Amino acid sequence: MDKFNHRKATVKLLLKDASGNPLKNTGIKADQKTHKFLFGCGAFDVAGVVMPDDFTFPGADPEKMKMMKKSSIERMEKFKKLFNYGTIPFYWGGYEHIEGKPNQEMTLASAKWLKDNGITVKGHPLCWHTACANWLMDYSNEEILDKQLKRIHREVSIFKGLVDKWDVINEVVIMPVFDKYDNAITRICKQYGRFKLVKEVFEAAKAENPSATLLINDFNTSQSYEILVEGLLEMGVPISAIGIQSHQHQGYWGLEKLHAVLDRFSHFGIPIHFTENTLISGDLMPADIEDLNDFKVETWPSTPEGLERQANQMCEMYTELFAHPLVEAITTWDLTDGKWLGAPSGVLTVDNQEKLSYKALMKLIHGDWETHAEFTTDENGVVEITGFKGEYEISADGRTAAVSLAEDSDTVKEIIL
């Protein structure tokens, strides 16, 4: 049995010409244009694309700014050839460095560029103790919670229609015990507890966009996360999908751990998104590092062995996740090397060259898992088309029409070519 059958759909079409005559015994071609499945990547580089040509800051070299924009454009062109899903940043400390002055204009432009280029957008995150706004520390816990909820109402409302998927809250398992530094969100999580805080932030997001996909997201895949999710669902918290971070700087999880994580989080029966996936194309981070952020190196290059290893591990992991019926999305965290932790974790090099991993994913996503096929209508002009779920272009004799393969349907749909 084809392990990807659940990723495919079959539809019946009655094809007619502009005069309403059935196209009998006619050869047609079906070309998949987009995937229903979300193949994603961190889309932080889009900010460089939408940056105004005259944008600058004190001490900036105008020529370097131009080169940066040119590089961002090149990167995002390669992004949209491979991916159909992009995560953009809403880290509160950067997004609203000064209270009351959020970076709305640039972020709206980024989201619009992605949507205009056929890329579904997710915002990350609405609530997190790390990268939080420092000015929140001047307020009482009650005021902090109020400002956090107002922030969610503001962002989800303003970006509705552009950003309809959100990591609502990030890394809740460690949030109340986080002790690297004092911050406003850990303060309120300690006072109100995980369950109350999560319930409040999800309800705020749901109120502004009832149809949005709302994720809880965590790197902690232990029983603690399971228990948290179970309790939240029992409370009626409107979690649309469970976000699983899979940063593998210290080595590939392997199939045993991957299957174990999938098994433990599948029993909830709701979608699973692998939200932040990294695999390294260089030497691995030492296993004794507990917090990945504590690992500091001057350079972290790829190696020939590492480049091949990264590509092979990505293919294996993506294949297993694409085969799993509850997984809806996979996001490679770094588009290019040298981003988070300086790691060689991208699918592009720092100078935008395609790595083996980029080419391997291209072969899977737009090769093995994409449908381009020829069919022939019967004597009544009816044709049955089976392919991977997504949006299609149907063509015959130079005429085209758009068709969606979303779910199996026995109903014959009339299409004019």
C-alpha positions as CSV (number, residue, x, y, z in Angstrom):
1,M,0.0,0.0,0.0
2,D,1.2,3.5,-0.9
3,K,2.1,5.2,2.4
4,F,1.2,8.5,0.9
5,N,-2.3,7.6,-0.1
6,H,-3.7,10.0,2.5
7,R,-1.8,12.8,0.8
8,K,-3.7,12.2,-2.4
9,A,-7.2,12.9,-3.7
10,T,-9.3,11.7,-6.5
11,V,-11.9,14.0,-8.3
12,K,-14.2,13.5,-11.3
13,L,-14.4,16.3,-13.8
14,L,-16.8,17.0,-16.7
15,L,-14.8,19.0,-19.2
16,K,-16.6,21.3,-21.6
17,D,-15.5,23.9,-24.2
18,A,-16.7,27.5,-24.1
19,S,-19.8,26.5,-26.0
20,G,-20.8,24.0,-23.4
21,N,-19.9,20.9,-25.5
22,P,-18.3,18.0,-23.6
23,L,-14.6,17.4,-24.5
24,K,-15.0,13.7,-25.5
25,N,-12.0,11.4,-25.7
26,T,-9.7,14.3,-25.2
27,G,-6.2,14.2,-23.8
28,I,-5.5,16.6,-21.0
29,K,-2.7,17.4,-18.7
30,A,-2.9,18.0,-15.0
31,D,0.0,20.0,-13.4
32,Q,0.1,20.6,-9.7
33,K,0.9,24.2,-8.8
34,T,0.8,24.1,-5.0
35,H,0.8,21.6,-2.2
36,K,-1.9,21.4,0.5
37,F,0.8,20.2,2.8
38,L,2.9,23.0,4.3
39,F,6.5,22.8,3.4
40,G,8.0,25.7,5.3
41,C,11.1,27.6,6.3
42,G,12.0,30.6,8.4
43,A,11.3,33.6,6.2
44,F,13.2,36.2,8.1
45,D,15.1,37.3,5.0
46,V,11.9,38.7,3.5
47,A,12.5,41.8,5.6
48,G,15.5,42.6,3.4
49,V,13.4,42.3,0.2
50,V,10.7,44.8,1.3
51,M,13.2,47.1,2.9
52,P,12.9,50.6,1.2
53,D,15.7,51.3,-1.2
54,D,16.7,54.4,0.8
55,F,16.5,52.6,4.2
56,T,19.5,53.2,6.4
57,F,20.6,53.7,10.0
58,P,23.4,55.6,11.6
59,G,26.8,54.4,10.5
60,A,25.4,52.1,7.8
61,D,27.4,51.8,4.5
62,P,24.9,52.5,1.7
63,E,26.6,50.1,-0.7
64,K,26.5,47.3,1.9
65,M,22.8,48.0,2.4
66,K,22.2,47.7,-1.4
67,M,24.2,44.4,-1.4
68,M,22.2,43.1,1.5
69,K,18.9,43.8,-0.3
70,K,20.2,42.2,-3.4
71,S,21.2,39.1,-1.5
72,S,17.8,39.0,0.3
73,I,16.0,39.1,-3.0
74,E,18.1,36.2,-4.3
75,R,17.5,34.2,-1.2
76,M,13.8,34.6,-1.2
77,E,13.6,33.7,-4.9
78,K,15.1,30.4,-4.0
79,F,12.8,30.2,-1.0
80,K,9.7,30.4,-3.0
81,K,10.9,27.8,-5.6
82,L,11.1,25.2,-2.8
83,F,8.8,26.3,0.0
84,N,5.1,27.2,0.3
85,Y,5.0,28.3,4.0
86,G,7.0,31.0,5.8
87,T,7.5,31.9,9.4
88,I,8.0,35.6,10.2
89,P,9.2,37.1,13.5
90,F,7.0,38.8,16.1
91,Y,9.5,38.6,19.0
92,W,8.1,41.3,21.2
93,G,11.4,42.8,22.2
94,G,12.4,43.4,18.6
95,Y,8.9,44.0,17.2
96,E,8.1,46.7,19.8
97,H,11.4,47.8,21.2
98,I,9.8,51.1,22.3
99,E,6.4,50.8,23.9
100,G,3.7,51.9,21.5
101,K,5.9,51.8,18.4
102,P,5.6,48.4,16.9
103,N,7.4,47.5,13.7
104,Q,4.1,47.1,11.9
105,E,4.8,48.6,8.5
106,M,7.8,46.5,7.7
107,T,6.2,43.3,9.1
108,L,2.9,43.9,7.1
109,A,5.0,44.4,4.0
110,S,6.8,41.2,4.7
111,A,3.6,39.2,5.2
112,K,2.1,40.8,2.0
113,W,5.1,39.9,-0.1
114,L,4.9,36.3,1.0
115,K,1.2,36.0,0.4
116,D,1.5,37.7,-3.0
117,N,4.1,35.0,-3.9
118,G,1.8,32.2,-3.0
119,I,3.4,31.5,0.5
120,T,1.2,30.8,3.5
121,V,2.4,32.9,6.5
122,K,2.8,32.1,10.2
123,G,3.6,34.6,12.9
124,H,6.1,33.5,15.6
125,P,5.4,34.0,18.6
126,L,2.8,36.1,20.3
127,C,3.9,35.2,23.8
128,W,7.4,34.1,24.9
129,H,9.6,34.7,27.9
130,T,12.7,35.0,25.7
131,A,13.2,38.0,23.4
132,C,10.6,39.8,25.5
133,A,10.1,43.6,25.6
134,N,12.3,45.0,28.5
135,W,9.9,47.9,29.1
136,L,7.3,45.4,30.4
137,M,9.4,45.1,33.6
138,D,8.3,48.6,34.7
139,Y,4.7,47.3,35.2
140,S,3.0,45.1,37.8
141,N,2.1,41.5,36.9
142,E,-1.5,42.4,36.5
143,E,-0.5,45.1,34.0
144,I,1.9,42.8,32.2
145,L,-0.8,40.3,31.6
146,D,-3.2,43.0,30.4
147,K,-0.6,44.4,28.0
148,Q,0.2,40.9,26.7
149,L,-3.4,40.2,25.9
150,K,-3.8,43.6,24.2
151,R,-0.7,42.9,22.2
152,I,-2.3,39.6,20.9
153,H,-5.6,41.3,20.1
154,R,-3.7,44.0,18.2
155,E,-1.4,41.7,16.1
156,V,-4.0,39.1,15.3
157,S,-6.5,41.7,14.3
158,I,-4.2,43.8,12.2
159,F,-2.6,40.9,10.3
160,K,-5.9,38.9,9.8
161,G,-6.0,37.8,6.2
162,L,-2.2,38.0,5.8
163,V,-1.2,36.0,8.9
164,D,-3.8,33.4,9.8
165,K,-1.5,30.9,11.5
166,W,0.2,31.8,14.8
167,D,2.6,30.2,17.4
168,V,0.5,31.7,20.2
169,I,2.8,30.8,23.0
170,N,6.3,29.4,22.9
171,E,8.1,27.0,25.3
172,V,5.6,27.0,28.1
173,V,7.1,23.9,29.8
174,I,10.1,25.8,31.1
175,M,8.5,29.3,31.2
176,P,7.7,29.6,34.9
177,V,11.1,28.1,36.0
178,F,13.2,29.9,33.4
179,D,16.1,31.5,35.4
180,K,18.7,32.7,32.8
181,Y,17.4,36.3,33.5
182,D,14.4,38.0,34.9
183,N,11.6,38.8,32.4
184,A,8.0,39.9,32.5
185,I,6.5,36.7,31.0
186,T,8.1,34.3,33.4
187,R,6.9,36.6,36.2
188,I,3.2,36.3,35.1
189,C,3.6,32.6,34.4
190,K,4.8,32.0,37.9
191,Q,2.0,34.0,39.4
192,Y,-0.9,32.8,37.3
193,G,0.4,29.3,36.3
194,R,0.9,27.7,32.9
195,F,-2.7,26.7,32.4
196,K,-4.3,30.1,33.1
197,L,-1.8,32.0,31.0
198,V,-2.1,29.6,28.0
199,K,-5.9,29.7,28.2
200,E,-5.9,33.6,28.3
201,V,-3.5,34.0,25.3
202,F,-5.3,31.4,23.2
203,E,-8.7,32.9,23.9
204,A,-7.4,36.4,23.0
205,A,-6.1,35.1,19.6
206,K,-9.3,33.1,18.9
207,A,-11.5,36.1,19.7
208,E,-9.8,38.2,17.0
209,N,-9.6,35.5,14.3
210,P,-11.9,32.5,15.0
211,S,-10.7,30.7,11.9
212,A,-7.0,31.1,12.5
213,T,-4.7,28.1,13.1
214,L,-3.4,28.5,16.7
215,L,-0.4,26.5,17.9
216,I,1.2,25.8,21.2
217,N,5.0,25.3,20.5
218,D,7.8,23.7,22.5
219,F,11.2,22.1,22.2
220,N,10.4,19.9,25.2
221,T,9.0,16.7,23.9
222,S,8.9,15.0,27.3
223,Q,5.8,13.8,29.3
224,S,5.7,17.3,30.8
225,Y,4.6,18.7,27.4
226,E,2.1,15.8,26.9
227,I,0.5,16.5,30.3
228,L,0.3,20.2,29.6
229,V,-1.4,19.7,26.3
230,E,-3.8,17.1,27.7
231,G,-4.8,19.5,30.5
232,L,-5.2,22.4,28.2
233,L,-7.4,20.4,25.8
234,E,-9.6,19.2,28.7
235,M,-10.0,22.9,29.7
236,G,-11.3,23.6,26.2
237,V,-8.3,25.8,25.2
238,P,-8.7,26.2,21.4
239,I,-5.4,24.6,20.3
240,S,-5.5,24.0,16.5
241,A,-2.2,22.1,16.3
242,I,0.7,20.9,18.5
243,G,4.0,22.5,17.6
244,I,7.1,20.3,17.9
245,Q,10.5,21.9,17.8
246,S,13.3,19.6,16.5
247,H,16.6,21.5,16.7
248,Q,19.2,18.7,16.1
249,H,22.5,20.5,16.5
250,Q,23.8,17.7,18.7
251,G,22.8,15.0,16.2
252,Y,19.8,13.5,14.3
253,W,17.0,12.2,16.4
254,G,16.8,9.1,14.2
255,L,13.7,7.1,13.4
256,E,13.2,5.5,16.8
257,K,12.9,8.9,18.6
258,L,10.9,10.4,15.8
259,H,8.4,7.6,15.9
260,A,8.2,7.8,19.7
261,V,7.5,11.5,19.6
262,L,4.8,11.1,16.9
263,D,3.2,8.2,18.8
264,R,3.0,10.1,22.1
265,F,1.5,13.3,20.6
266,S,-0.8,11.5,18.1
267,H,-3.2,10.2,20.7
268,F,-4.7,13.7,21.1
269,G,-6.0,13.3,17.5
270,I,-5.2,16.9,16.5
271,P,-2.7,18.1,13.8
272,I,1.0,18.1,14.5
273,H,3.4,20.7,13.1
274,F,7.2,20.3,13.1
275,T,7.7,24.0,13.6
276,E,11.5,24.5,13.9
277,N,13.6,21.8,12.3
278,T,17.4,22.0,12.1
279,L,20.0,19.5,10.9
280,I,23.6,20.4,10.7
281,S,26.0,20.1,7.7
282,G,29.1,20.4,9.9
283,D,30.6,19.0,13.1
284,L,27.9,18.4,15.7
285,M,27.6,20.4,18.9
286,P,29.0,18.5,21.9
287,A,26.4,16.3,23.6
288,D,27.1,17.7,27.1
289,I,25.7,21.2,26.2
290,E,22.4,21.5,28.0
291,D,21.2,24.9,26.6
292,L,22.1,25.1,22.9
293,N,22.5,28.9,23.3
294,D,25.5,28.3,25.6
295,F,27.6,26.9,22.7
296,K,29.8,29.7,21.2
297,V,32.2,29.2,18.3
298,E,33.9,31.7,16.1
299,T,33.2,29.7,12.9
300,W,31.1,26.7,12.3
301,P,31.7,25.5,8.7
302,S,30.1,22.7,6.7
303,T,32.1,19.6,5.9
304,P,31.8,17.3,2.8
305,E,30.6,14.5,5.0
306,G,28.2,16.8,6.9
307,L,26.7,18.2,3.7
308,E,25.8,14.7,2.6
309,R,24.6,13.7,6.1
310,Q,22.3,16.7,6.3
311,A,20.7,15.9,3.0
312,N,20.2,12.3,3.8
313,Q,18.8,12.9,7.2
314,M,16.4,15.6,5.9
315,C,15.1,13.2,3.3
316,E,14.5,10.5,5.8
317,M,12.8,12.8,8.3
318,Y,10.6,14.5,5.8
319,T,9.5,11.2,4.3
320,E,8.5,9.9,7.7
321,L,6.6,13.1,8.6
322,F,4.9,13.4,5.2
323,A,3.7,9.8,5.6
324,H,2.2,10.5,9.0
325,P,-1.5,11.3,8.8
326,L,-1.6,13.9,11.6
327,V,1.4,15.9,10.4
328,E,0.4,19.0,8.5
329,A,3.6,21.0,8.3
330,I,7.3,20.9,8.4
331,T,9.4,24.1,8.8
332,T,13.1,24.1,8.2
333,W,14.2,26.8,10.6
334,D,17.2,28.4,8.8
335,L,17.1,29.2,5.2
336,T,20.8,30.0,5.1
337,D,23.8,28.9,7.2
338,G,25.2,31.1,9.9
339,K,21.9,32.2,11.5
340,W,20.9,30.9,14.9
341,L,24.1,30.0,16.8
342,G,26.1,30.5,13.7
343,A,25.4,26.9,12.7
344,P,25.6,25.4,9.2
345,S,21.9,24.5,9.4
346,G,20.5,26.2,6.3
347,V,19.6,24.7,2.9
348,L,21.6,27.6,1.3
349,T,25.1,28.7,2.1
350,V,25.8,32.2,3.4
351,D,26.4,33.3,-0.2
352,N,23.1,31.7,-1.4
353,Q,24.4,28.6,-3.0
354,E,22.1,25.6,-3.0
355,K,23.3,22.9,-0.7
356,L,22.8,19.2,-1.2
357,S,19.9,19.4,1.3
358,Y,18.1,22.1,-0.9
359,K,18.5,19.9,-4.0
360,A,17.3,16.8,-2.1
361,L,14.2,18.5,-0.7
362,M,13.5,19.9,-4.2
363,K,13.5,16.4,-5.6
364,L,11.1,15.2,-3.0
365,I,8.7,18.1,-2.8
366,H,8.6,19.1,-6.4
367,G,9.5,15.7,-7.9
368,D,8.4,12.6,-6.1
369,W,5.5,14.3,-4.2
370,E,4.2,16.5,-7.0
371,T,1.7,15.4,-9.6
372,H,2.2,16.1,-13.3
373,A,0.2,13.6,-15.4
374,E,-1.8,13.1,-18.6
375,F,-5.3,11.8,-18.6
376,T,-8.0,11.2,-21.3
377,T,-11.7,12.0,-21.0
378,D,-14.3,9.3,-21.8
379,E,-17.0,9.4,-24.4
380,N,-19.0,11.8,-22.1
381,G,-16.2,14.2,-21.4
382,V,-15.6,12.9,-17.9
383,V,-12.2,12.3,-16.5
384,E,-11.0,11.0,-13.1
385,I,-7.9,12.6,-11.8
386,T,-5.8,11.4,-8.8
387,G,-2.9,13.3,-7.5
388,F,-1.2,14.8,-4.4
389,K,-3.5,17.3,-2.7
390,G,-3.2,20.9,-3.8
391,E,-4.1,23.3,-6.5
392,Y,-3.8,22.3,-10.2
393,E,-3.9,23.6,-13.7
394,I,-5.8,21.5,-16.2
395,S,-4.9,22.1,-19.8
396,A,-6.0,20.8,-23.3
397,D,-5.3,22.3,-26.7
398,G,-3.8,25.4,-25.2
399,R,-6.8,26.1,-22.9
400,T,-6.4,26.0,-19.1
401,A,-8.5,26.0,-16.0
402,A,-7.8,25.8,-12.3
403,V,-8.8,22.8,-10.2
404,S,-8.5,22.0,-6.5
405,L,-7.7,18.5,-5.3
406,A,-8.5,18.8,-1.6
407,E,-10.4,15.6,-0.7
408,D,-11.8,12.6,-2.5
409,S,-15.1,13.4,-4.2
410,D,-17.5,11.2,-6.3
411,T,-19.4,14.3,-7.3
412,V,-18.7,15.2,-10.9
413,K,-17.6,18.8,-11.2
414,E,-18.1,20.7,-14.4
415,I,-15.0,22.6,-15.7
416,I,-15.0,24.9,-18.7
417,L,-11.8,24.8,-20.8
